[in-house]
């Protein structure tokens, strides 16, 4: 049994006080070593430098190395080759080194390949392969290869997710995971990212999608899963990076990443700064524009020591001319030109401001116990006026398209949301007899507020369905009809224990208790006030069988809940309703092949919403828990190196999502759940053609989706209100111009397909047309 570093480590960094011979002084040189095993990577080093390499343990030879590309000294190249592997090097003479397991304060006993060292999320102690849940990560390399600049485009890599158009009072990232809305299930470093804004991944290291109910670790919501964004934080190795990009439709983007040690501030002190600015239009959509700016400084102390502290701040602003797309015409999208814009060029806007400050402290009490505390305050401000085009009710199927005038529903909101959260966790590893426990427990205290003001407009000009005029002067009268203040308070405690019974058998058990207290006030007539307190448990149970160290088979069950005030909103129809309850069963298998360089994941699952809310058709002021919904599905993921120069991330999801019970809408029983494709595919391939040239090819497929669960058919035609599916292809080519400069070009929607990307019962947002992006990447 080997003791391998886990968590914050100094793996790959030679200690200046290490005993042994003095390393030889060498100038920086060019290294082009592909990812592979440590043994393969160090063979390149040995051949290039005549350095003799020995391994103190046979297991070290098969650990995975990320490779290295660029100009580095020998010691810098060695550090990069060993980064994240759990191994370290030691000079035994000026011309020889020994590879050994790193010795750090926090350790956990594991055996096997390097893939086991990859943890899943901040709240799960097991590596991804042994975590009994479907978890897909999109790392920084894929984000940069694809040249994506939004979280929603990043999530296109993950099957089982479909994008939704903005709700009336909630603009920003809206999505559906495994059949259920996940607008409130977005997280940053394990803490809720509550704001309604379009997220830019300029400060994101990787995106983790945990599918299936996850209330035992994340709290309320998470019916279909959660999205966790892991941020860029200071590291022990320096970096200067800059990206400069230009594209069609006036797109311009600049981003910078500075990471520097601060030895004068103490051992393990480092500073990191990420910057971003972007503006541009949307291919195939006239008038719509997006402008964003972001800055994210962070400061860490004690990296690689028993006590580590990080202060981080992220600010992002957006100033857009928003796009709510085109209207429905009966049971389908209105047959209009892709470029039609139904809003007002000088009257529509979406301005968002997100400010997120985080303080985190971790301390290793000993080799088996770590305590951490993370505190965050977030402030989200939003000001919007958006046009939603709707076809009048008096239009019939025989009405000529040229004579249809659409109404311009104005969606206006001024809102401020805040989030104050403190999470304290204890991570411990201990034994009870021959049984080993990896236990993560914690408490959470949070306070959330939402204060939106919304007016109702009258007298707004109509416009032609076929030839709308976006330059028509905006006019109309606004009356404030809603001014709300909502405060939500959360008190929660959880425990999750992974118990290793034998080398082949593990069981996981978790429990969380939440108290969610919501206080709602409406200050505009009719004045109203509601209070709702929910006390809800959630649990998770799983069994994992490992037939070999590189593979696992699991069965799992978990629960989640959705309180009426989940999105910080209450009404007379929901204030007296207890939470919706959800239950999930999942069976899956995970395998790491070829020394951990190729991973296979598959799962079968069933998720039930046991008591879905339904509006009472006889009383519009009352909702009842009278429905039931079910999603039966299967998922498959292949990621890693298929060949020495071919890497892939390929995901597929099949979702049979339907209404299985409805007291008040019996005609809806059997209907598909809204915005849920039966089949979805996300594939990204990267090919290293030569030492300087690489290429990428991406595929996205989303099958047909419907607009409503309870009223699936259009009331006029009686036909299913749905949108057709689509296939979209994208490509990339990258070329190394010089040692520190890369040229990259991306093309999106290669075939220029007119497809419907985001849907809502009231409007449809077409996907962008063909566009291209070219840029220079600088890395020092």
Secondary structure, 3 states (H helix, E strand, C coil): CEEEECCCCCCCCCCCCCCCCCCCCCCCEEEEECCEEHHHHHHHHHHHHCCEEEECCHHHHHCEECCEEEEECHHHHHHHHHCCCCEEEEEEECCEEEEEECCCCCEEEECCCHHHHCECCCCCCCEHHHCCCEEEEEEHHHHHHHCCCCHHHHHHHCCCEEEECCCCCCCCCCEEECCEECCCCEEECCEECCCCCCCCHHHEEEEEEEECCCHHHHCCECCCEEEEEEECCCCCCCEEEEEEEEECCCCEEEEEEEEEECHHHCCCCEEEEEEEEEEEEECCEEEEEEEEEEEEEEEEECCCCCEEEEEEEEEEEEEEECCCCECEECCEECCCCCCCCCCCCCCCEEEEEEEEEEEEEEEEEECCEEEEEEEEEEEEEEEEEEEEEEECCCCCCCCCHHHCEEEEEEEEEEEEEEEEEEEEEEEEEEEECCEEEEEEEEEEEEEEEECCEEEEEECCCCEECCCCCCCCCCCCEEEEEEEEEEEEEEEEEEEEEEEECCCCEEEEEEEEEEEEEEEEEECCCCCEEEEEEEEEEEEEEEEEECCCCCEEEEEEEEEEEECCCCCCCCCCCCCCCCCEEEEEEEEEEEEEECCCCEEEEEEEEEEEEEEEEEECCCCCCCEEEEEEEEEEEEEEEEEEEEECCEEEEEEEEEEEEEEEEECCCHHHCCCECCCCCCEEEEEEEEEECCCCEEEEEEEEEECCEECCCCCCECCCCCCECEECCEEEEEEEEEEEEECCEEEEEEEECCCCCCCEEEECCCCEEECCCCEEEEEEEEEC
